[in-house]
């Protein structure tokens, strides 16, 4: 679980996520590999994964991030994708663009 500005980013696959009641002042963004997660990953490979926004949200600067996919590259494949999803979501909420994230090895 990670709080970024007025957003609460949680692992949608964890049992704790089912017990969290969303505070009214926070927007809940779920990260996971389930179809109903706000953000998910697909095409997970040795060089990275596709980060998929399934349900849009707004950044700190008020920019709308609509459903889309973009490549996130890493130097070494991770055993656990969930921290990666949370990290990329935090970058997006901080107004880093998907194209900027795709340009670099961020993980």
Backbone as CSV, one residue per row, in Angstrom:
resi,resn,N_x,N_y,N_z,CA_x,CA_y,CA_z,C_x,C_y,C_z
1,UNK,0.852,-1.165,0.000,0.000,0.000,0.000,0.903,1.234,0.000
2,UNK,0.532,2.200,-0.826,1.335,3.401,-0.990,0.401,4.587,-1.173
3,UNK,0.597,5.612,-0.359,-0.203,6.832,-0.522,0.619,7.845,-1.296
4,UNK,0.064,8.342,-2.399,0.707,9.353,-3.235,-0.307,10.470,-3.426
5,UNK,-0.023,11.613,-2.832,-0.936,12.755,-2.870,-2.302,12.319,-2.336
6,UNK,-3.336,12.464,-3.110,-4.688,12.100,-2.666,-5.113,10.738,-3.192
7,UNK,-4.142,9.865,-3.414,-4.403,8.546,-3.976,-3.842,7.474,-3.059
8,UNK,-4.538,6.365,-3.007,-4.064,5.201,-2.277,-3.876,4.088,-3.293
9,UNK,-2.622,3.643,-3.467,-2.285,2.594,-4.420,-2.160,1.300,-3.634
10,UNK,-2.954,0.290,-4.017,-2.906,-0.979,-3.295,-2.799,-2.151,-4.261
11,UNK,-2.292,-3.249,-3.744,-2.209,-4.512,-4.470,-3.605,-5.127,-4.446
12,UNK,-4.252,-5.209,-5.584,-5.619,-5.716,-5.635,-5.708,-7.210,-5.397
13,UNK,-4.583,-7.905,-5.474,-4.591,-9.346,-5.286,-4.355,-9.765,-3.837
14,UNK,-3.967,-8.823,-2.977,-3.688,-9.144,-1.578,-4.985,-9.205,-0.776
15,UNK,-4.989,-10.046,0.228,-6.173,-10.163,1.080,-6.481,-8.854,1.786
16,UNK,-5.446,-8.078,2.115,-5.652,-6.807,2.811,-6.471,-5.840,1.968
17,UNK,-6.351,-5.917,0.655,-7.078,-5.006,-0.233,-8.583,-5.179,-0.076
18,UNK,-9.012,-6.376,0.238,-10.438,-6.642,0.396,-10.983,-6.034,1.680
19,UNK,-10.092,-5.776,2.645,-10.515,-5.273,3.947,-10.449,-3.755,4.044
20,UNK,-9.825,-3.097,3.082,-9.651,-1.644,3.134,-10.940,-0.967,2.714
21,UNK,-11.405,-0.085,3.574,-12.526,0.751,3.153,-11.926,2.068,2.685
22,UNK,-12.247,2.441,1.490,-11.642,3.610,0.858,-12.001,4.881,1.623
23,UNK,-11.001,5.610,2.131,-11.302,6.898,2.758,-11.922,7.831,1.715
24,UNK,-12.886,8.591,2.109,-13.613,9.443,1.166,-12.717,10.458,0.462
25,UNK,-11.646,10.891,1.116,-10.795,11.907,0.506,-9.722,11.315,-0.406
26,UNK,-9.615,10.002,-0.479,-8.595,9.368,-1.300,-9.213,8.622,-2.476
27,UNK,-8.515,8.669,-3.609,-8.896,7.872,-4.766,-8.138,6.556,-4.673
28,UNK,-8.837,5.460,-4.772,-8.233,4.144,-4.695,-7.813,3.694,-6.091
29,UNK,-6.530,3.344,-6.245,-5.999,2.810,-7.497,-5.475,1.416,-7.176
30,UNK,-6.068,0.413,-7.797,-5.664,-0.960,-7.533,-4.674,-1.437,-8.588
31,UNK,-3.625,-2.111,-8.138,-2.598,-2.672,-9.012,-2.627,-4.184,-8.867
32,UNK,-2.651,-4.876,-9.977,-2.640,-6.328,-9.903,-2.766,-6.958,-11.267
33,UNK,-2.888,-8.266,-11.254,-2.989,-9.005,-12.499,-4.421,-9.450,-12.776
34,UNK,-5.359,-8.920,-12.025,-6.768,-9.246,-12.238,-7.384,-8.285,-13.245
35,UNK,-8.423,-8.750,-13.888,-9.093,-7.954,-14.917,-9.738,-6.692,-14.339
36,UNK,-10.123,-6.707,-13.067,-10.793,-5.553,-12.485,-9.839,-4.563,-11.805
37,UNK,-8.521,-4.763,-11.925,-7.548,-3.832,-11.347,-7.517,-2.542,-12.160
38,UNK,-7.231,-1.425,-11.484,-7.102,-0.141,-12.179,-5.941,-0.179,-13.156
39,UNK,-4.816,-0.745,-12.710,-3.649,-0.908,-13.578,-3.156,-2.342,-13.474
40,UNK,-2.611,-2.838,-14.561,-2.127,-4.209,-14.598,-0.922,-4.285,-15.532
41,UNK,-0.386,-5.474,-15.672,0.752,-5.696,-16.562,0.425,-6.836,-17.508
42,UNK,0.961,-6.729,-18.712,0.835,-7.822,-19.669,2.164,-7.975,-20.389
43,UNK,2.302,-9.033,-21.119,3.529,-9.305,-21.881,4.768,-9.133,-21.008
44,UNK,4.780,-9.795,-19.870,5.910,-9.710,-18.945,7.056,-10.556,-19.499
45,UNK,8.200,-9.906,-19.723,9.346,-10.602,-20.304,10.642,-10.232,-19.620
46,UNK,11.741,-10.719,-20.165,13.054,-10.467,-19.583,13.469,-9.001,-19.658
47,UNK,12.966,-8.266,-20.656,13.369,-6.876,-20.841,12.360,-5.866,-20.311
48,UNK,11.218,-6.317,-19.811,10.221,-5.404,-19.264,8.820,-5.951,-19.396
49,UNK,7.844,-5.060,-19.335,6.443,-5.453,-19.409,5.615,-4.312,-19.985
50,UNK,4.410,-4.627,-20.386,3.462,-3.597,-20.800,2.647,-3.184,-19.585
51,UNK,2.714,-1.917,-19.250,1.927,-1.336,-18.160,0.588,-0.932,-18.763
52,UNK,-0.491,-1.402,-18.192,-1.824,-1.180,-18.756,-2.706,-0.408,-17.782
53,UNK,-3.129,0.778,-18.197,-4.128,1.528,-17.424,-5.489,1.053,-17.923
54,UNK,-6.227,0.397,-17.040,-7.539,-0.133,-17.419,-8.670,0.812,-17.023
55,UNK,-8.429,1.601,-15.979,-9.405,2.581,-15.516,-8.654,3.892,-15.303
56,UNK,-9.018,4.908,-16.052,-8.288,6.173,-16.026,-8.283,6.853,-14.670
57,UNK,-7.321,7.749,-14.495,-7.211,8.551,-13.268,-6.513,9.859,-13.610
58,UNK,-6.492,10.783,-12.656,-5.873,12.092,-12.860,-4.564,12.190,-12.097
59,UNK,-3.619,12.925,-12.691,-2.322,13.150,-12.065,-2.423,14.303,-11.067
60,UNK,-1.351,14.517,-10.362,-1.279,15.631,-9.390,-1.561,16.968,-10.085
61,UNK,-1.088,17.118,-11.315,-1.288,18.344,-12.077,-2.650,18.437,-12.753
62,UNK,-3.498,17.424,-12.559,-4.841,17.455,-13.127,-4.969,16.855,-14.518
63,UNK,-3.893,16.294,-15.035,-3.943,15.674,-16.359,-4.646,14.322,-16.291
64,UNK,-5.505,14.063,-17.248,-6.220,12.787,-17.294,-5.349,11.727,-17.963
65,UNK,-5.229,10.597,-17.324,-4.564,9.439,-17.917,-5.657,8.441,-18.264
66,UNK,-5.930,8.317,-19.526,-6.984,7.436,-20.012,-6.437,6.033,-20.226
67,UNK,-7.318,5.042,-20.354,-6.844,3.681,-20.591,-5.866,3.626,-21.762
68,UNK,-4.729,2.964,-21.517,-3.661,2.847,-22.507,-2.642,1.826,-22.035
69,UNK,-1.739,1.455,-22.918,-0.630,0.571,-22.596,0.668,1.216,-23.056
70,UNK,1.717,0.991,-22.295,3.041,1.419,-22.725,4.094,0.514,-22.100
71,UNK,5.232,0.469,-22.752,6.325,-0.411,-22.343,7.089,0.176,-21.167
72,UNK,7.384,-0.669,-20.181,8.267,-0.328,-19.072,9.437,-1.301,-19.150
73,UNK,10.639,-0.756,-19.236,11.816,-1.605,-19.391,12.549,-1.753,-18.066
74,UNK,13.116,-2.916,-17.880,13.967,-3.160,-16.705,15.230,-3.877,-17.126
75,UNK,16.230,-3.811,-16.294,17.501,-4.466,-16.600,17.460,-5.949,-16.241
76,UNK,16.640,-6.292,-15.250,16.537,-7.678,-14.799,15.077,-7.966,-14.456
77,UNK,14.577,-9.083,-14.947,13.193,-9.479,-14.681,12.972,-9.633,-13.181
78,UNK,11.869,-9.110,-12.699,11.524,-9.155,-11.287,10.673,-10.383,-10.979
79,UNK,10.857,-10.923,-9.783,10.029,-12.043,-9.337,8.639,-11.569,-8.954
80,UNK,8.555,-10.321,-8.476,7.290,-9.766,-8.000,6.991,-8.487,-8.782
81,UNK,5.944,-8.497,-9.584,5.600,-7.360,-10.447,4.879,-6.242,-9.688
82,UNK,4.287,-6.555,-8.540,3.447,-5.584,-7.839,4.168,-4.307,-7.423
83,UNK,5.364,-4.368,-6.836,6.072,-3.113,-6.523,6.372,-2.290,-7.779
84,UNK,6.614,-2.959,-8.889,6.871,-2.252,-10.156,5.620,-1.495,-10.602
85,UNK,4.462,-2.138,-10.505,3.204,-1.472,-10.871,2.951,-0.265,-9.977
86,UNK,3.205,-0.419,-8.686,3.004,0.695,-7.753,3.967,1.839,-8.052
87,UNK,5.223,1.519,-8.344,6.233,2.539,-8.633,5.877,3.332,-9.889
88,UNK,5.516,2.643,-10.955,5.150,3.326,-12.198,3.898,4.175,-11.973
89,UNK,2.936,3.676,-11.222,1.724,4.445,-10.922,2.077,5.715,-10.158
90,UNK,2.989,5.621,-9.198,3.429,6.803,-8.450,4.102,7.817,-9.372
91,UNK,4.918,7.347,-10.316,5.553,8.255,-11.274,4.504,8.972,-12.120
92,UNK,3.504,8.227,-12.585,2.440,8.831,-13.394,1.657,9.862,-12.586
93,UNK,1.340,9.530,-11.341,0.607,10.473,-10.492,1.409,11.750,-10.259
94,UNK,2.725,11.648,-10.327,3.610,12.807,-10.148,3.858,13.549,-11.454
95,UNK,3.040,13.255,-12.474,3.066,13.929,-13.770,4.219,13.542,-14.682
96,UNK,4.845,12.388,-14.462,5.803,11.892,-15.447,4.982,11.256,-16.565
97,UNK,5.337,11.535,-17.791,4.551,11.037,-18.921,4.888,9.577,-19.234
98,UNK,3.932,8.845,-19.789,4.209,7.472,-20.200,5.386,7.378,-21.174
99,UNK,5.512,8.343,-22.083,6.631,8.291,-23.038,7.973,8.475,-22.329
100,UNK,8.020,9.325,-21.305,9.262,9.480,-20.540,9.607,8.198,-19.792
101,UNK,8.609,7.549,-19.231,8.836,6.296,-18.510,9.341,5.227,-19.470
102,UNK,8.781,5.187,-20.669,9.169,4.169,-21.658,10.583,4.357,-22.194
103,UNK,11.094,5.574,-22.146,12.408,5.869,-22.722,13.566,5.295,-21.925
104,UNK,13.381,5.089,-20.632,14.482,4.731,-19.756,14.278,3.366,-19.117
105,UNK,15.359,2.765,-18.671,15.273,1.603,-17.797,14.995,2.156,-16.410
106,UNK,13.770,2.041,-15.960,13.463,2.654,-14.669,13.546,1.664,-13.527
107,UNK,13.607,0.405,-13.858,13.615,-0.590,-12.785,14.824,-1.486,-12.892
